[in-house]
Structures are given as C-alpha cells and as structure tokens.
C-alpha cells in the first residue's frame, strides 16, 4: 500500500496560534509561496478549504495549479449551493486545465448558522446527507455519461443533462462520523477522511466505513488529518506544543472566545472533543488545541522528533490509513519542515516495509 501526503493552503500564513481562530483573508503571495513550497516538499496534494466566509476554493485551486506543474489539489466543495450538473462541469474543467491534478472533498454541512449564511435554512442533518447522496450520483453521471441523461429525485430534477468535458481522474473524498455519513461514504467515497483520533478510534471508524463500502463492492482509501509538532528532541517538541497551547489560549481569552464548555453541532467534532478530554493520548497524540477550540476541524497533533512522528504515522498506516493530511500552526514554515524532515522518512519506511514483505513472499 502506497502512502500519500496532503498539505494545506488556508489562504494566508496564519492559524489559531496568531489570533485564536483561523483567518480567512486572502493573501496571494502566501498562496503562491505555499503552493510552490509544498510541491517542492513532495506533497501529493494540498487541500483548499471551503466556508461560508472564505475565498472560493475552486478559484484558488485554479490559480495555484497555474503556477505549479505536478502538485495536486483537493478542492473542498459543499453540495446544495451549486447545481450538481454545473459543479460537475466546473470541477471537470479544472481537472482538464490542471492536467488531471484535481480531487474533490465533499463537505456536507457545518453548523446551522453557517449554512444559513449561504441561504441553506430549515434543512436537517439527515436531509443534507440525503441531498449529498443524490448530488454525488449526478456528479458521477455527468462525468461519465456518453449521452444525455435524465434524473428525477427528491432534491434534483434534470432533463437531458450532458457534459462535453470529462475529468481524467477526479477522486471523491468524503468525511463525517454519523450513521448517515458512513452510509453515504460507503456508496461514494474514493477516500474517506478522518480527523486525528486515537489508534483505537481510527481503527473502529475504518472498520465501519469498510463494512459500509463492502455492501457496494467498493474499497476506499483513508485519509487522516493531523497537525505534527516536531523538533530535534522529544523534550523540545513537547515544549513547543505547550507553547502553542498557551498562545492559543491567550489569544482566545483576549478575543473573549471560549476555551472550554464547547458544544459542537456535528458528530465528528463531538467525537474529537471527547478524545481531547485527555491532553495526551496513545504515545504521541496531542489534543490541547482541540480542547481549547471546541475540536473545530483539524486540530489534533502528533508530537516528537521527526523519527518519532514518522513511527506514529506508520502505526496509523498499519490500520489502513494511506493518506495523511498534515499542516502546522506556522503554515508555510511548518510545511517546509515537513517536506524536508518528515515526509521523506515516512516514504522510506513504507518502502522498506514493502521491500521486506516482497522478500518474505518470494
């Protein structure tokens, strides 16, 4: 099993470390630097996030693809605000113009107030996942149909749909921990995306998704999102993690933002917040920032030397994780460090394991 690394272009060179929350202001010079640094650092893709108050992910990906040659892009996209036939053509066009370097990360929904900002009001979580299920069906038809097709469903009614532009290779990433999400993932996910939890928790959800996918004859990959904190010694790495935690806490308090008592609306954040009741889990999993921020997205880390963090990543690899989405609290600086000190180590160790298994088999 190969291993792939996904980086991150979050619009500017800041994080919770700088203001207690993630800024969404667009900095073109950062986008350029981050894309080039992560391409040079050996990342396979970078995630471009989506939000109701963020720059538009497909446009940022189009810009970044024009200044790179081999870096792939994982474009976050939320169903419900664009007709699926239009979205299919937009993504296929981007795939063609980038030379087949695009994947799409389907984000079903966030908090009700965020959805309402884009006009999605009155829908329940179950309805959103049902809509996503139908939406992806139409995406795939538009990408593959050799002749016009009709679709009449609960949410969409299209007649004579057809796209003259088809993607060369456009994997669908998908996340969500609720029963509805796992059901949709089983039918549609080429890669199922998880946040960084304990080995036991990750193994459990990998099994659930595999069981769901098996009912449809499918075998998805799995992506794990983490915020590695690395240093020359283990002591220095944990000191660095504590300093990050202290700065995030101070920034949130200065901005009158809560640092405890969070009640996130989605199942994934609830799971992650439960994990964060202990600051350190397993050997290297660090949940300090997740606890402070209410487990808002990718907020847990692995802490140690590059060798120790590489070994921790391999522990996840052994239970089925074949993609790692890694990003830091100093976005540009950390991505350069990962490309120099961490990614090559993991690739070498995965290759060594494969060679050893081949030798044993022969």
Secondary structure as GFF3:
##gff-version 3
##sequence-region A 1 362
A	DSSP	beta_strand	4	9	.	.	.	ID=ss1
A	DSSP	alpha_helix	16	19	.	.	.	ID=ss2
A	DSSP	alpha_helix	28	40	.	.	.	ID=ss3
A	DSSP	beta_strand	45	48	.	.	.	ID=ss4
A	DSSP	alpha_helix	57	66	.	.	.	ID=ss5
A	DSSP	beta_strand	72	77	.	.	.	ID=ss6
A	DSSP	alpha_helix	84	97	.	.	.	ID=ss7
A	DSSP	beta_strand	102	106	.	.	.	ID=ss8
A	DSSP	alpha_helix	112	117	.	.	.	ID=ss9
A	DSSP	alpha_helix	125	144	.	.	.	ID=ss10
A	DSSP	beta_strand	149	152	.	.	.	ID=ss11
A	DSSP	beta_strand	157	161	.	.	.	ID=ss12
A	DSSP	beta_strand	172	175	.	.	.	ID=ss13
A	DSSP	alpha_helix	179	188	.	.	.	ID=ss14
A	DSSP	beta_strand	191	195	.	.	.	ID=ss15
A	DSSP	alpha_helix	199	214	.	.	.	ID=ss16
A	DSSP	beta_strand	221	226	.	.	.	ID=ss17
A	DSSP	beta_strand	229	230	.	.	.	ID=ss18
A	DSSP	alpha_helix	234	254	.	.	.	ID=ss19
A	DSSP	alpha_helix	267	275	.	.	.	ID=ss20
A	DSSP	beta_strand	280	281	.	.	.	ID=ss21
A	DSSP	beta_strand	285	286	.	.	.	ID=ss22
A	DSSP	alpha_helix	288	293	.	.	.	ID=ss23
A	DSSP	beta_strand	301	304	.	.	.	ID=ss24
A	DSSP	alpha_helix	306	317	.	.	.	ID=ss25
A	DSSP	beta_strand	323	326	.	.	.	ID=ss26
A	DSSP	alpha_helix	331	337	.	.	.	ID=ss27
A	DSSP	pi_helix	338	342	.	.	.	ID=ss28
A	DSSP	alpha_helix	343	361	.	.	.	ID=ss29
###
